[in-house]
């Protein structure tokens, strides 16, 4: 069964549900995920028309909306606040990095303060926020990747985090940088190690939405090991066991509060 993006949203929903029920036949409640692209990059009237097509469908209890921090004008935030009173809502913000030099190199087109402000405006309405970060971006060291998580947690009141690997895809500008030696792809060992470092910093109350991801094999240049997602997830589990560690073992919020307390003594 093919779910076409051009199909009416209720039709897409029912097709997805039919496919999902082949594996999980007893599921009766659903969170509709507007994932691809920027789902608040339109006039609020258009956004409302699209979201309202699905929020009242049978079994729908929640909505997850992927977007950019710079595409949340006040009227859109007000509508999201309204939705948050009606059903379970998450807003996923694509941050990717806290470093402006990296942001410029990947053409993110907004600065870090824009992200911090967006989270604050969403949290004013008690909307759950999930932040998306990418490990392995051009020019970022393992320490910078750890720092991305540290800054994100300390600077913004988030309830979820999504950690991902940078995939080098065909027909992208980064491919030229890779061919000319200016971009190095992460090894599986480094990725597993830095993910475990990041997990140790993340407070236990923050929900981990993703630890890795895969990409279409026919357009992926690398890292090719990322195609074996379960092997990566198993390697993360094994590394945490080896360390005798877990999410929040070195909770960055608690450690920062403790250091601040010591300074006041």
RAHUWO-V239518 format. One record per backbone hydrogen bond with DSSP energy under -1.0 kcal/mol. NH is the residue of the N-H (numbers start at 0). CO is the residue of the C=O. E is the energy in kcal/mol with one decimal. If there is no record, write none. Layout:
BEGIN
((NH CO E) (NH CO E))
END
This chain:
BEGIN
((6 3 -1.9) (11 7 -2.3) (12 8 -2.7) (13 9 -2.2) (14 10 -2.1) (15 11 -2.5) (16 12 -2.6) (17 13 -2.2) (18 14 -2.0) (19 15 -2.8) (20 16 -2.5) (22 19 -1.4) (23 19 -3.0) (26 23 -1.4) (29 58 -2.7) (31 61 -2.2) (33 63 -3.1) (34 32 -1.1) (38 65 -2.2) (40 37 -1.4) (41 39 -1.6) (45 42 -1.0) (46 42 -2.1) (47 43 -2.8) (48 44 -2.0) (49 45 -2.0) (50 46 -2.9) (51 47 -2.6) (53 50 -1.8) (54 50 -1.8) (56 53 -1.7) (59 56 -1.9) (60 29 -2.7) (61 29 -1.4) (62 87 -2.7) (63 31 -2.9) (64 89 -2.5) (65 33 -3.1) (66 91 -2.8) (70 67 -1.6) (76 72 -2.2) (77 73 -2.4) (78 74 -1.6) (79 75 -2.5) (80 76 -2.4) (81 77 -1.8) (82 78 -2.4) (83 79 -2.3) (85 82 -1.3) (86 82 -2.2) (87 60 -2.4) (89 62 -2.3) (90 127 -2.3) (91 64 -3.0) (92 129 -2.8) (93 66 -1.9) (94 92 -1.2) (94 131 -1.3) (95 131 -3.5) (96 94 -2.0) (102 98 -2.3) (103 99 -2.5) (104 100 -1.7) (105 101 -1.9) (107 102 -2.4) (114 110 -1.0) (115 111 -2.1) (116 112 -2.5) (117 113 -2.0) (118 114 -2.3) (119 115 -2.0) (120 116 -2.3) (121 117 -2.0) (122 118 -2.9) (123 119 -1.4) (124 121 -1.4) (125 122 -2.0) (126 121 -1.8) (129 90 -2.3) (130 159 -2.0) (131 92 -2.7) (132 161 -3.0) (133 95 -1.8) (134 163 -3.5) (139 136 -2.0) (144 140 -1.9) (145 141 -2.1) (146 142 -2.4) (147 143 -2.0) (148 144 -1.3) (149 145 -2.2) (150 146 -3.0) (151 147 -2.1) (152 148 -2.3) (153 149 -2.2) (154 150 -2.9) (155 151 -1.2) (157 155 -1.6) (158 128 -2.2) (159 128 -1.8) (160 206 -2.3) (161 130 -3.1) (162 209 -2.8) (163 132 -1.6) (165 134 -2.2) (167 221 -3.2) (169 218 -2.5) (174 171 -1.0) (175 172 -1.0) (176 172 -1.0) (177 173 -2.4) (178 174 -2.4) (179 175 -1.9) (180 177 -1.4) (181 176 -2.7) (190 186 -2.3) (191 187 -2.6) (192 188 -2.1) (193 189 -2.6) (194 190 -2.4) (195 191 -2.0) (196 192 -2.1) (197 193 -2.6) (198 194 -2.8) (199 195 -2.0) (201 197 -1.4) (205 202 -1.6) (206 158 -2.7) (208 160 -2.8) (218 215 -1.6) (220 167 -3.4) (221 167 -1.3) (225 222 -1.3) (226 223 -1.6) (227 224 -1.5) (228 226 -1.3) (231 227 -1.6) (232 228 -2.6) (233 229 -2.5) (234 230 -2.0) (235 231 -2.0) (236 232 -2.2) (237 233 -2.5) (238 234 -2.2) (239 235 -2.3) (240 236 -2.2) (241 237 -2.4) (242 238 -2.1) (244 239 -2.8) (247 198 -2.2) (248 245 -1.7) (249 199 -2.3) (250 247 -1.6) (251 200 -2.5) (254 250 -2.5) (255 251 -2.0) (256 252 -2.4) (257 253 -2.5) (258 254 -2.3) (259 255 -2.3) (260 256 -2.2) (261 257 -2.2) (262 258 -1.7) (263 259 -1.1))
END
